[in-house]
Amino acid sequence: MLELFPEHLAEFELALHSGLRRGEQYHAQWQNVDFERRVLTVPLDKSGRTSHVPLNAGALHSLAELHKRTGDSDLICGGARSSRSWFERALEATGIRDLRWHDLRHTFASRLVMSGADLRTVAELLRDSSLAMVMRYAHLAPDHRMAAVERMEAAFSTELTATRTATRTATEVINAPNARTSAVQ
């Protein structure tokens, strides 16, 4: 699909690396990118709040490629109209019917979960207020419950060992011969 529109590869990759909604991405301005802190500020997200999107290396690479293409433009990707035209034409040309721009956002979330991110973090990165919404991705991390209890065990293993030792010592004292007689005397 993207071989038909190679000049738009960076836009596609930015969506996969950032989880931006189409409107957020195509209305994003260069003045809102902080390359030093690796953050894109979205002035008004879907919920009407300002949010800060962390940028990984892939997103930064996409932004560098986009900057070469857009030059002096204020908009990172050239506006919402350009996304609709090339994306729909690419889908039509390749016969792909079941792909929407929003699916790139779902792919971002799925990749987060599959790489070990917890669902609350995924919800925060999607800038979605509902943890229930991100539960649809839970099946992608079937080992998350076991991993959680293993992390807890590792964090408290010293404390657990001390508790086991104290319990064992107390049991040995109680069950020792003459324990009752010496305790009574």
Backbone as CSV, one residue per row, in Angstrom:
resi,resn,N_x,N_y,N_z,CA_x,CA_y,CA_z,C_x,C_y,C_z
1,MET,0.823,-1.190,0.000,0.000,0.000,0.000,0.870,1.258,0.000
2,LEU,1.854,1.290,0.889,2.671,2.497,1.010,3.656,2.669,-0.139
3,GLU,3.908,1.574,-0.888,4.788,1.741,-2.045,4.148,2.633,-3.108
4,LEU,2.826,2.773,-3.078,2.140,3.677,-4.004,2.301,5.135,-3.587
5,PHE,2.498,5.356,-2.303,2.609,6.710,-1.761,3.791,6.790,-0.792
6,PRO,5.008,6.570,-1.272,6.166,6.539,-0.361,6.386,7.855,0.382
7,GLU,5.925,8.942,-0.184,6.098,10.237,0.478,5.256,10.351,1.752
8,HIS,4.330,9.424,1.944,3.470,9.450,3.135,3.851,8.388,4.169
9,LEU,4.933,7.671,3.925,5.369,6.632,4.855,5.602,7.198,6.256
10,ALA,6.214,8.361,6.343,6.508,8.960,7.657,5.225,9.291,8.423
11,GLU,4.173,9.691,7.726,2.891,9.975,8.385,2.310,8.694,8.987
12,PHE,2.368,7.640,8.199,1.870,6.334,8.615,2.649,5.844,9.835
13,GLU,3.969,5.939,9.769,4.818,5.482,10.871,4.640,6.334,12.129
14,LEU,4.437,7.631,11.952,4.208,8.492,13.115,2.966,8.031,13.874
15,ALA,1.918,7.691,13.145,0.694,7.202,13.792,0.955,5.901,14.552
16,LEU,1.728,5.002,13.959,2.031,3.726,14.612,2.890,3.895,15.864
17,HIS,3.749,4.915,15.871,4.662,5.122,17.000,4.112,6.046,18.084
18,SER,3.043,6.775,17.781,2.549,7.765,18.743,1.132,7.499,19.239
19,GLY,0.341,6.777,18.459,-1.046,6.558,18.837,-1.918,7.783,18.656
20,LEU,-1.440,8.754,17.890,-2.227,9.969,17.665,-3.491,9.658,16.871
21,ARG,-4.561,10.348,17.207,-5.765,10.295,16.386,-5.475,11.035,15.084
22,ARG,-6.239,10.741,14.047,-5.996,11.374,12.746,-6.049,12.893,12.858
23,GLY,-7.067,13.410,13.493,-7.202,14.857,13.630,-6.067,15.478,14.416
24,GLU,-5.621,14.791,15.464,-4.500,15.294,16.258,-3.237,15.356,15.417
25,GLN,-2.999,14.304,14.656,-1.773,14.245,13.855,-1.779,15.277,12.735
26,TYR,-2.904,15.412,12.055,-2.935,16.301,10.897,-3.187,17.758,11.247
27,HIS,-3.466,18.024,12.500,-3.548,19.418,12.948,-2.361,19.802,13.827
28,ALA,-1.483,18.844,14.089,-0.307,19.106,14.934,0.627,20.102,14.258
29,GLN,1.185,20.988,15.064,2.078,22.028,14.547,3.487,21.826,15.087
30,TRP,4.452,22.265,14.284,5.859,22.131,14.675,6.159,22.843,15.989
31,GLN,5.474,23.943,16.247,5.731,24.687,17.487,5.373,23.867,18.729
32,ASN,4.592,22.800,18.558,4.187,21.956,19.683,5.082,20.733,19.886
33,VAL,6.153,20.641,19.096,7.091,19.528,19.243,8.292,20.013,20.044
34,ASP,8.562,19.322,21.136,9.745,19.610,21.944,10.711,18.445,21.731
35,PHE,11.653,18.639,20.807,12.589,17.569,20.472,13.514,17.241,21.640
36,GLU,13.832,18.228,22.447,14.731,18.008,23.577,14.088,17.103,24.634
37,ARG,12.838,17.383,24.957,12.118,16.570,25.951,11.430,15.362,25.319
38,ARG,11.416,15.302,23.991,10.797,14.209,23.224,9.294,14.111,23.509
39,VAL,8.624,15.255,23.336,7.192,15.345,23.638,6.496,16.178,22.569
40,LEU,5.302,15.721,22.180,4.418,16.499,21.317,3.243,16.936,22.178
41,THR,2.992,18.236,22.228,1.853,18.751,22.980,0.652,18.815,22.049
42,VAL,-0.432,18.174,22.466,-1.694,18.227,21.734,-2.547,19.236,22.489
43,PRO,-2.723,20.462,21.913,-3.403,21.540,22.646,-4.785,21.171,23.170
44,LEU,-5.620,20.592,22.347,-6.945,20.170,22.797,-7.194,18.774,22.260
45,ASP,-7.133,17.791,23.146,-7.398,16.433,22.693,-8.909,16.202,22.661
46,LYS,-9.314,14.975,22.420,-10.729,14.635,22.280,-11.557,15.043,23.498
47,SER,-10.948,14.990,24.671,-11.673,15.335,25.896,-11.592,16.818,26.230
48,GLY,-10.959,17.617,25.357,-10.873,19.053,25.579,-9.722,19.480,26.463
49,ARG,-8.799,18.561,26.748,-7.647,18.876,27.597,-6.378,18.946,26.756
50,THR,-5.399,19.647,27.291,-4.069,19.642,26.694,-3.376,18.376,27.164
51,SER,-2.737,17.680,26.241,-2.022,16.468,26.638,-0.632,16.469,26.026
52,HIS,0.227,15.644,26.598,1.618,15.567,26.161,1.904,14.133,25.742
53,VAL,2.260,13.969,24.474,2.491,12.646,23.905,3.990,12.379,23.875
54,PRO,4.453,11.343,24.590,5.885,11.024,24.544,6.260,10.485,23.164
55,LEU,7.441,10.852,22.707,7.896,10.464,21.368,9.077,9.503,21.473
56,ASN,8.889,8.284,20.964,9.990,7.327,20.951,10.887,7.591,19.733
57,ALA,11.927,6.803,19.574,12.884,7.015,18.483,12.212,6.916,17.115
58,GLY,11.272,5.981,16.970,10.562,5.839,15.697,9.745,7.073,15.357
59,ALA,9.068,7.630,16.352,8.281,8.851,16.137,9.192,10.021,15.792
60,LEU,10.325,10.128,16.481,11.273,11.218,16.192,11.835,11.099,14.777
61,HIS,12.118,9.876,14.353,12.603,9.661,12.981,11.534,10.090,11.971
62,SER,10.293,9.703,12.228,9.192,10.098,11.340,9.064,11.611,11.276
63,LEU,9.179,12.269,12.418,9.091,13.733,12.447,10.230,14.371,11.662
64,ALA,11.426,13.811,11.763,12.563,14.343,10.998,12.296,14.217,9.502
65,GLU,11.751,13.081,9.080,11.414,12.881,7.665,10.314,13.851,7.227
66,LEU,9.327,14.037,8.074,8.240,14.961,7.747,8.741,16.394,7.653
67,HIS,9.685,16.751,8.500,10.215,18.115,8.469,10.939,18.385,7.154
68,LYS,11.621,17.385,6.619,12.275,17.531,5.305,11.232,17.830,4.236
69,ARG,10.075,17.185,4.347,9.037,17.319,3.333,8.219,18.596,3.478
70,THR,7.898,18.971,4.718,6.984,20.102,4.903,7.688,21.451,4.948
71,GLY,8.977,21.443,5.217,9.736,22.693,5.199,9.212,23.730,6.162
72,ASP,8.770,24.861,5.627,8.350,25.997,6.449,6.893,25.941,6.910
73,SER,6.183,24.897,6.549,4.781,24.781,6.944,4.653,24.726,8.464
74,ASP,3.581,25.312,8.990,3.312,25.230,10.426,2.849,23.834,10.826
75,LEU,2.139,23.172,9.896,1.567,21.858,10.180,2.581,20.751,9.916
76,ILE,2.636,19.799,10.806,3.582,18.695,10.678,3.283,17.847,9.447
77,CYS,2.002,17.551,9.224,1.629,16.649,8.126,0.856,17.321,6.998
78,GLY,0.632,18.585,7.072,-0.033,19.265,5.967,-1.539,19.384,6.055
79,GLY,-2.150,19.006,7.150,-3.590,19.189,7.311,-4.390,17.923,7.061
80,ALA,-5.618,17.901,7.579,-6.466,16.706,7.545,-6.873,16.302,6.138
81,ARG,-7.017,17.244,5.233,-7.441,16.887,3.877,-6.432,15.976,3.198
82,SER,-5.143,16.228,3.424,-4.141,15.411,2.748,-4.170,13.968,3.246
83,SER,-4.507,13.753,4.516,-4.548,12.378,5.025,-5.667,11.591,4.365
84,ARG,-6.814,12.212,4.227,-7.940,11.505,3.631,-7.651,11.147,2.179
85,SER,-7.122,12.070,1.444,-6.958,11.816,0.016,-5.965,10.692,-0.261
86,TRP,-4.761,10.745,0.294,-3.788,9.703,-0.040,-4.136,8.370,0.603
87,PHE,-4.657,8.382,1.820,-4.941,7.132,2.520,-6.078,6.376,1.829
88,GLU,-7.153,7.073,1.506,-8.272,6.416,0.826,-7.877,5.942,-0.574
89,ARG,-7.082,6.740,-1.267,-6.620,6.314,-2.606,-5.737,5.074,-2.506
90,ALA,-4.890,5.018,-1.503,-4.012,3.855,-1.326,-4.834,2.606,-1.005
91,LEU,-5.828,2.747,-0.147,-6.683,1.606,0.183,-7.440,1.122,-1.044
92,GLU,-7.973,2.061,-1.793,-8.721,1.712,-2.997,-7.823,1.026,-4.021
93,ALA,-6.633,1.561,-4.223,-5.704,1.010,-5.218,-5.249,-0.403,-4.866
94,THR,-5.175,-0.707,-3.587,-4.707,-2.030,-3.165,-5.846,-2.995,-2.847
95,GLY,-7.073,-2.499,-2.875,-8.217,-3.353,-2.593,-8.410,-3.660,-1.116
96,ILE,-7.749,-2.905,-0.266,-7.903,-3.110,1.181,-9.189,-2.417,1.620
97,ARG,-10.093,-3.192,2.229,-11.388,-2.624,2.607,-11.563,-2.465,4.115
98,ASP,-10.835,-3.247,4.874,-11.084,-3.281,6.312,-10.033,-2.547,7.135
99,LEU,-9.485,-1.481,6.623,-8.486,-0.718,7.363,-8.930,0.735,7.441
100,ARG,-8.934,1.244,8.661,-9.235,2.652,8.885,-8.017,3.285,9.537
101,TRP,-7.905,4.592,9.441,-6.781,5.278,10.077,-6.747,4.959,11.571
102,HIS,-7.916,4.873,12.178,-7.997,4.611,13.616,-7.395,3.247,13.981
103,ASP,-7.324,2.335,13.014,-6.712,1.030,13.269,-5.222,1.159,13.573
104,LEU,-4.590,2.222,13.101,-3.180,2.457,13.431,-3.046,2.750,14.923
105,ARG,-4.025,3.425,15.469,-4.065,3.710,16.912,-4.256,2.410,17.699
106,HIS,-5.132,1.536,17.194,-5.324,0.235,17.837,-4.040,-0.595,17.777
107,THR,-3.332,-0.498,16.660,-2.058,-1.215,16.523,-1.056,-0.704,17.547
108,PHE,-1.003,0.610,17.737,-0.134,1.214,18.750,-0.444,0.621,20.126
109,ALA,-1.720,0.583,20.482,-2.125,0.051,21.788,-1.793,-1.433,21.901
110,SER,-2.053,-2.186,20.856,-1.763,-3.624,20.869,-0.283,-3.883,21.057
111,ARG,0.539,-3.120,20.363,1.989,-3.294,20.492,2.465,-2.943,21.902
112,LEU,1.865,-1.931,22.503,2.219,-1.580,23.883,1.947,-2.752,24.822
113,VAL,0.757,-3.319,24.708,0.375,-4.427,25.584,1.279,-5.631,25.339
114,MET,1.521,-5.956,24.074,2.352,-7.116,23.758,3.800,-6.933,24.204
115,SER,4.230,-5.680,24.370,5.600,-5.447,24.838,5.673,-5.326,26.364
116,GLY,4.540,-5.531,27.041,4.556,-5.586,28.496,3.999,-4.381,29.229
117,ALA,3.479,-3.386,28.521,2.907,-2.216,29.199,1.623,-2.620,29.922
118,ASP,1.431,-2.088,31.123,0.195,-2.377,31.842,-0.947,-1.555,31.241
119,LEU,-2.171,-2.000,31.474,-3.333,-1.389,30.826,-3.565,0.053,31.254
120,ARG,-3.244,0.392,32.482,-3.405,1.785,32.919,-2.465,2.693,32.122
121,THR,-1.238,2.250,31.900,-0.287,3.034,31.106,-0.776,3.160,29.672
122,VAL,-1.317,2.082,29.121,-1.867,2.135,27.761,-2.987,3.166,27.703
123,ALA,-3.866,3.163,28.693,-4.960,4.145,28.733,-4.406,5.562,28.778
124,GLU,-3.362,5.774,29.574,-2.751,7.106,29.664,-2.125,7.514,28.334
125,LEU,-1.420,6.590,27.685,-0.772,6.917,26.413,-1.781,7.154,25.297
126,LEU,-2.922,6.495,25.378,-3.983,6.739,24.396,-4.769,7.999,24.737
127,ARG,-4.501,8.544,25.929,-5.209,9.717,26.409,-6.716,9.438,26.409
128,ASP,-7.053,8.275,26.937,-8.435,7.835,27.028,-8.808,7.770,28.496
129,SER,-9.965,8.278,28.839,-10.330,8.333,30.252,-10.829,6.998,30.787
130,SER,-11.121,6.060,29.926,-11.750,4.822,30.357,-10.785,3.637,30.340
131,LEU,-10.541,3.078,31.513,-9.745,1.861,31.592,-10.527,0.706,30.973
132,ALA,-11.854,0.769,31.062,-12.696,-0.271,30.469,-12.473,-0.360,28.959
133,MET,-12.236,0.781,28.310,-12.009,0.772,26.868,-10.741,0.001,26.519
134,VAL,-9.687,0.150,27.313,-8.435,-0.532,26.974,-8.436,-1.999,27.396
135,MET,-9.452,-2.431,28.121,-9.541,-3.845,28.491,-9.653,-4.736,27.253
136,ARG,-10.071,-4.181,26.125,-10.159,-4.985,24.902,-8.791,-5.496,24.468
137,TYR,-7.721,-4.891,24.990,-6.370,-5.320,24.630,-5.797,-6.324,25.626
138,ALA,-6.502,-6.601,26.708,-5.974,-7.460,27.777,-5.626,-8.857,27.282
139,HIS,-6.390,-9.365,26.324,-6.120,-10.720,25.836,-4.766,-10.835,25.139
140,LEU,-4.180,-9.710,24.776,-2.882,-9.725,24.102,-1.735,-9.957,25.074
141,ALA,-2.027,-9.897,26.346,-1.001,-10.115,27.375,-1.495,-11.167,28.362
142,PRO,-1.616,-12.421,27.907,-2.171,-13.445,28.792,-1.312,-13.720,30.019
143,ASP,-0.050,-13.397,29.946,0.839,-13.666,31.073,0.938,-12.496,32.041
144,HIS,0.134,-11.455,31.830,0.278,-10.265,32.662,-0.044,-10.529,34.133
145,ARG,-0.975,-11.421,34.408,-1.300,-11.704,35.807,-0.159,-12.438,36.501
146,MET,0.408,-13.436,35.818,1.532,-14.168,36.404,2.725,-13.240,36.582
147,ALA,2.982,-12.409,35.576,4.105,-11.467,35.672,3.905,-10.512,36.848
148,ALA,2.668,-10.102,37.072,2.390,-9.175,38.176,2.689,-9.819,39.526
149,VAL,2.262,-11.059,39.713,2.527,-11.693,41.006,4.004,-12.030,41.168
150,GLU,4.688,-12.306,40.064,6.132,-12.549,40.151,6.891,-11.271,40.494
151,ARG,6.465,-10.127,39.935,7.096,-8.850,40.283,6.873,-8.530,41.760
152,MET,5.651,-8.806,42.234,5.352,-8.567,43.641,6.221,-9.455,44.522
153,GLU,6.365,-10.716,44.150,7.184,-11.628,44.943,8.636,-11.164,44.980
154,ALA,9.157,-10.743,43.839,10.542,-10.269,43.789,10.721,-9.034,44.664
155,ALA,9.743,-8.153,44.632,9.839,-6.914,45.404,9.814,-7.175,46.909
156,PHE,9.093,-8.198,47.311,8.939,-8.456,48.741,9.577,-9.768,49.188
157,SER,10.467,-10.319,48.388,11.036,-11.631,48.713,11.827,-11.610,50.018
158,THR,12.546,-10.550,50.301,13.304,-10.464,51.551,12.360,-10.480,52.741
159,GLU,11.304,-9.693,52.636,10.309,-9.639,53.707,9.628,-10.994,53.880
160,LEU,9.325,-11.651,52.765,8.674,-12.953,52.797,9.589,-13.998,53.440
161,THR,10.867,-13.965,53.090,11.829,-14.903,53.679,11.915,-14.701,55.184
162,ALA,11.947,-13.474,55.634,12.003,-13.180,57.072,10.753,-13.692,57.778
163,THR,9.587,-13.522,57.154,8.330,-13.993,57.740,8.329,-15.514,57.841
164,ARG,8.781,-16.188,56.767,8.835,-17.653,56.782,9.783,-18.147,57.878
165,THR,10.927,-17.507,58.002,11.904,-17.909,59.022,11.320,-17.731,60.414
166,ALA,10.670,-16.614,60.655,10.065,-16.351,61.966,8.969,-17.360,62.267
167,THR,8.158,-17.697,61.274,7.081,-18.668,61.459,7.659,-20.041,61.765
168,ARG,8.678,-20.431,60.994,9.311,-21.729,61.196,9.936,-21.804,62.598
169,THR,10.612,-20.750,63.006,11.248,-20.716,64.327,10.197,-20.817,65.428
170,ALA,9.113,-20.092,65.295,8.046,-20.141,66.304,7.436,-21.531,66.379
171,THR,7.217,-22.157,65.237,6.655,-23.509,65.197,7.600,-24.498,65.855
172,GLU,8.883,-24.372,65.581,9.878,-25.271,66.177,9.909,-25.116,67.695
173,VAL,9.805,-23.904,68.180,9.817,-23.655,69.628,8.585,-24.268,70.272
174,ILE,7.435,-24.083,69.629,6.184,-24.595,70.192,6.178,-26.120,70.199
175,ASN,6.685,-26.731,69.142,6.647,-28.182,69.013,7.846,-28.888,69.647
176,ALA,8.780,-28.180,70.162,9.972,-28.798,70.756,9.600,-29.555,72.023
177,PRO,10.313,-30.690,72.286,10.049,-31.406,73.542,10.320,-30.477,74.724
178,ASN,9.593,-30.597,75.722,9.703,-29.796,76.942,9.286,-28.338,76.737
179,ALA,8.742,-27.987,75.551,8.348,-26.597,75.307,7.229,-26.197,76.245
180,ARG,6.290,-27.119,76.486,5.153,-26.794,77.341,5.564,-26.745,78.810
181,THR,6.393,-27.642,79.161,6.776,-27.654,80.571,7.643,-26.467,80.921
182,SER,8.530,-26.069,79.985,9.378,-24.917,80.285,8.583,-23.622,80.197
183,ALA,7.546,-23.608,79.371,6.733,-22.408,79.263,5.863,-22.239,80.499
184,VAL,5.454,-23.358,81.099,4.588,-23.307,82.266,5.394,-22.921,83.499
185,GLN,6.635,-23.378,83.593,7.455,-23.128,84.785,7.809,-21.723,84.894
